[in-house]
Structures are given as C-alpha cells and as structure tokens.
Amino acid sequence: MTTEDIIAKLRSLDVMFDEDVFKNKARQYISAIRLADDHYYPRDDSGLGQDEDFIWLAIVELWRRIIPERINVEMLDDAMQEGYALLRKKDYLGGMREWQTVWEMIKSLIPAKIKSVDGADEFLPEPLTQSIRNWCGDFEMKLYNARIYEQRIAFCREFCLRFPDSEAEIQGMLRAEAESYAELGNYDTAEKIFKALTDRFPHVIWGYVGWGDMYWLSRCSKRTSPDYDKAKCVYRMGLERCMEEADVIHGRIDDLMRESGERKAFQGVRDFVRKMLYKNSE
C-alpha cells in the first residue's frame, strides 16, 4: 500500500492520522506498537473485526516511512531477524553487515545509564523475537565462524565498555577477543588478554581452556606449528586454581596427549587434583 492508502484506510476505521502530530508523539516512544496502543486505537475496538491488527501494522510501517532516522524496537527486531535469515541462506558476510547495523541500533536505542545487557532487555517496552543478551552471543560466535576477526575484536571491546556490569558475558567476550588475536597470529596480545581474564576470574575454567587451546587447537596454530608445552603449562594452571568443571581440561589433556604422542605428561597434575578433590570431600 502507498502511504496515502494506509492513511486513508486508518481514517476509514475512524483513526485520525496527522503526520505532524504523529512525529511529535513519536518523540516520546521507542516502540511503534506502544504508540499505536496509546494513541491510535479507539477506546472500544470491538467493532474493528479483521481490521484490528491493521492499526498497529500501519503505525509500524508509517514510522518506518515517515521518520526512518528514529530507531525503534520494531526496526531493531526486523534487522536482527534479517541477519538470521541471511545466515540461514549461508550469506555470512551479508549477515554480519546486517548485524553490525543491529549493534549500532542497540547502542543508539539503549540509554548509556544502563550498564548490563540484561538491563537492556528489561528496558525495551516490547520484547524482541531474540533477546539482546542471546543475540550478542550469537553475533560474537558467528563472527568467529565467518573468520571476521577484526570485527569480532571491535565488537567484544565495545560490548565490555557498553555493558560493564554483565560479568558472565564479559568472561566470554574477553575470551573471544583473545581468541581472535590468536587467530590473527598476534599471540602476544592474546596472552595479555587471557592473563587479564584469568586474573579477573581466577576460578572460572574457561579462561584457561581458551588460553591453552590457542597453542594447539586454534586455526592459526594448525597453520604454523602447535606448542604443546605452552598448552600444558596453561592447563596445569587451570587445574591448580579451579575445582569446578575440571573435567573439561581433563578432556583437553587426553586429546593433547593423543595428538602429541604423550601419555604421562599430566600424571603428576592429575594426582594433585585427585588429592585436592578427595581432601575437599572429607
């Protein structure tokens, strides 16, 4: 429908629409659906019948056409889902470009006073098809899958600065940033970030897992040559500091020994961990 046809249809439903009034009202909202509910539905909408949904659909579309520069929740949701659609079609570069736009929308839409990603989701007056929290994790991982490491580094840094109170997510973002530097062959920077990560979260196993992995499981290490000794050193550090989820590192150890041809390299460390676990269970 043309814009004129949409407005005419609204008026036929006794919904008065004035463009200037619409622009003025929209300044107070970040959701076109909420705007429609508050100002464009008649008090008694029982007589609308099949046209009941037309009003909010019309307001959503008119917002997109008349004031496209004002980002709203519906535009954010559409762009997010467009990215998912492109990924399903295996258009990874297109999907990542679309999702970079989504990230810019999120930064524009969410007030700076909100310091956690869960707070960002709670701030939205209408829920998204996918939460911001889950989407951020998807974006970071898909950037890795597409091997777009520079963009992944930039996103992870911005996330940590934008949502500093999201500690659980920051653990993953710091690890992803370090992994990306490793994949680019910049091991010095990767090591510094992993050290900062494990210093900040010393009892979280995943920092040590990612740090050790980069020496022999990363794509870059496969192209050059694995450094099993460095991996063993980091895994040992993780086993000494972390009691929970230690089986993850034990699995890495088994795989490393199988690949490197070693069988007894970690026996002393394992004995130490078993003794600690037994002592703690007494």
N, C-alpha and C positions, 0 to 999 in steps of 0.2 A: 504494500500500500504506500502511496505517497504520503508525505507529511500532512498535506491538506486533507486527504481521505481519512487519515487517522483522527485528525481533529474533528472533522465532520461527523464521524462515527461516534466519537465521545459526546458531541453535542446532541446527537440523536438519542443518547442514553441519559439526557439531562445532566451531563457533566460539562460545566462551563470551563473552557480552557483558553487562557490568555497567555501568550508567550512571555511577556514581560513579568506578569505575576508569577508564572512558573519559574522563571530564572531567579526571581527574588526568593521564593520559597525554597528552592533547591539549595541555596546557600547554607541553610540550616540542617541539611541532611547529607549523609554519605550512602544512603540506600534509596533507590528509586521506588522500591516496593513499600518502604515505610512512608515515603512521601505520598504515594498513591493511597495508602490506607488512611492517612491522617487528613488528606485534603481533597481527594477526588472520588471517593466512594460515597454515595448518598447514605444518609443515616439508616434508611430502610432499603437494603439492596436485595430484598427477597424477590422483587419483581424482575430482576435482571436475567434470570434463567441462564441460558447458554452463554450470554454475554458477560457473566460475572467475572471471568478471568481476563476479558478483553481490556478492562480498565488498567490493571496493573501492568499487563503486557505493553499496552500503549504508552504508559508513562515511562517504563523502562526504555522503550525504543525512542521516544521523543527526547529523553535525556541524552541518549547516545547521539542523536542527530543535532540537537539544538545547542547543547553545551558539552561537546566531546572532550574538552580540555579539563573538565571537572571529573576526576576519577570517582567512581562509586563502587560499592560492593559487587554489584551485578557485573560490571565491566571487568573487575578483578577475577571473578569466578569464571567468566567466559574465557578470558585469556588463559587462565590456569588450565581449563579443560581443553582448550585448543592445543596447548602444549602436549597434553596427554594423548590427544588424537594424532598429532604428528608423530609422536614416539611409537604409537601402535602401527603406524604406516612405515616405520623404520627410517623416518626423516629426522635423524638425531640432531643435525646441525640446525634445521628449522625449529625443532622443538626447543633447543637450548636458546635460540634467539628469542623465541616467544616467551620463554620463562625468564629471561633476563628482563624483559619488559614487565613481567609479573612482579619481579623483585623490586623494580623501580616503583611500581604501583603501591606495593606494600609499604615501602619507605615513605611514600607520599601520603598514604592514607592513615597510617598509624601514628598517633602523636608521639613526639620524642620523649614525653614523660613516661611512656610505657616501656619498661626495661626487660620484659620477658616475653618469649614467644607465646606462652600460654595466655599472658595478659593481652596480647594482640588478638588472639582468637576470641577472648571474652569481650573485647572492646566492640567487635563487629555487631551491629544490630540485627543482622541476618546471617545465619550460618552459611559457610561456603560448602560446596559439594565435597571438597577436600580441605581439611584444616590447614592453616598456615604452618603449624608445627610439623605435621606429616609431610607437607609439600616441601618444606625446606630440606628435610632429609632426602626426599626423592630427587630434588634438584642437585644436591651435592653428589649423590651416587650416580645419577645419570651423566653428570659432567665427567666423572671418572670413567664410566663405560664408554663415553664418546671420546675419551682421551683429550679433553679440552682442559688441560691442567692449569694454564694461566688464569682462565676464567674461574675455575674452581677455587684457586688460591684467593682471588679477589673476593669471591662470594663468602668464603669461610671467614676471612678477615672482617668483612663488613658485618656479617651476622654477629660475630663476637662483640663488635663495637656497638651494634644497634640493640642487641638483647643481652647485655652483660649478666643479667640475673638468671639466665637459662643454663644453669651449671651442667645439667645432664647432657644437653645438646652441645654445649661448648666443648665438652670432652670429645665428642665425635667430630666437631668442626676442626679442632686443633689437630687431631689425628689425621683428618682428611687433608689439611693444609700441608702437614709434614710429608704425608704420602705423595702428594703432588710434587713437592720439591724433589723428592727421591726419584720419582718417575722422570723428572727433567734432568736428572743426573747431578743435582745440587745437594749432595749428601751432607755438606757442612751445615747448611741452613736447616735441612731436615732434622739433623741430630740436635741442633739447638732447640727446635720447637718440641721435639719429643722429650728432651730433657726438661724443658719448662712444663710440659704436660704431666710428666711423671712426678715432678717436684710438687706440682699443684694438687695432683690427685694420686698420691703415692700408693694407695691401696686399691686402685682400680686396675685390673689386669690388662685391660685392652690397650692402654698406652704402651706397655711393654710388648704386647703381641704385635702391634703395628710397627714398633721400633725394630724388633728383631726380624720381622717379616721383610722389611725393606732390603735387608742384606742378601736375601736369597730367594724370596718369593715374588718380589716386585718385577714388573716388566723390564725395568732398566737393568736389574741385576741379571736377568736371564740373557740380556743382550751383551753384557760385559762378562763378568765372572762372579759367582756367588762368594760371599765372605762368611763362611760358616762359623768361624771363630768369633766374629763380632756378634753374630746372631746368638751364639751360645752365651756370650757374656751378658747380653740384654735379657735373655730368657732366665738366666740364673738370678739376675737382679729381681725380676718379677716374681720368681718363686720364693725368694727370700722375704719379699715385702708383702705378698698377697696370699691370703689363706682361701679366699673365695674364688671359685671358678678356675682353680689351678689346673683342672683337667684340660683346659684349653691349651695351656702351654705344654702340658704333657703330650697332647696330640701333635703339637708342632715339633716337639723333640723327637717323637717317633718318626715323623715324616723326614725331619732333617737327617737323622741318623741313617734312615733308609737311603736317602738320596746321596749323602756324603760317604756312605760306606762304613760309618762308625756305629758301634753298638754299646759301648760302655762309657761314652763321653760324659753322660749325665748321671751315672750311677750314684756318685757322691752327693750330688744335689738332691736326687730323689730320696736318698736315705735321710738326708737332713729334713726334707719336707715331711716325710712319713713320721719321723720322730716328733716334729713340731705338732702335727695333727694329732698324734697319739697323746702327746702331753696335754694338749688343749681339751681333749675329750675326757681326761681323767677327772 
